[in-house]
Amino acid sequence: MPMTGNPRVLISLFLLTAYVFVVPVAGFFVTTGAYLAAHIAFLGIRPAWLVLAVVAGALIFLYLVFIQFLGVPIPHGALY
């Protein structure tokens, strides 16, 4: 019996795998923003303003917590 997966799970795994490989090249914030936007849109949130608001909020939150508050070094790439 051939093993076939749910296409939604496979696409999510592809996005996550691509994220892992692109972070060192493009940088954490650029890749995280693109990943979140792609995944949120893929999951069905349609209004573009809502996707942009969630991505912007998440990136600001991550910046404030990890860089400003904790002082954790973030991987930088060619874009940032």
N, C-alpha and C positions, 0 to 999 in steps of 0.2 A: 504494500500500500504506500504510494508516494506521499511524502510529507509536504503539505502545502500550508503556508501560513496566512494569517489574516493580513490583507494588504495594508491596512491602517497601521498594524504593528510593524510591518516591514518598512514602511515609509518612515515611521518614527525612529526605528533603529538606524536607518540610513541617515536621517538628519542628525542624530546624535553622533554617529560615527564620523560623518563629515565635520561636525563641530570639533571633535577631538583632534582631527588632523589639520584643521584650518587655524586653530588658536595660535600655534607657534608662528604661523606665517602672517596672519592679519592682525593679531593681537586679541586680547581678552574682550575688550569692550566692543570692538567692531564685530567680532564673531558672535558674541553673546547677543548683541542687538539683532543681527541678521538671523540667528538661530531662533530667537524668541518670536520675531515677526513671522518667519516662515512656519514655525510650528503652530503658533496661535491661528494664523490664517488657515493652515491645513486642518486644524481642529474645528473650524467652522465659524469663528468669530468674524463677521463680515464687515462691519463699519470700519473703514480705514482709520478714522480718528480714534477709535477705541483701541485698535492694535497699536497705533503710535503712542497713545497715552500709557498703555500698559508697559510697552517696551521702554519708553522714556522714564517712567516711574521706577521700573526695575533697575535700569542702569544707574539712575541717580542713587537709589537705595544701596546698590552694590558698591558704588564709589564711596559713598559716605561711610558705610560700615567697614569695608575692607581697607580702604586707603586712609581716610581721615581718622576713623576711630581706632582701628586695630593696627594700622601701619603695615599691613601685609603686602609684600611685593606682588604685583600683578604682571603676568606675562605680556610683554610688548612685542609687537610684530612690525612689519614694514609700514602698515597703515596707522598703528598706534600701539 
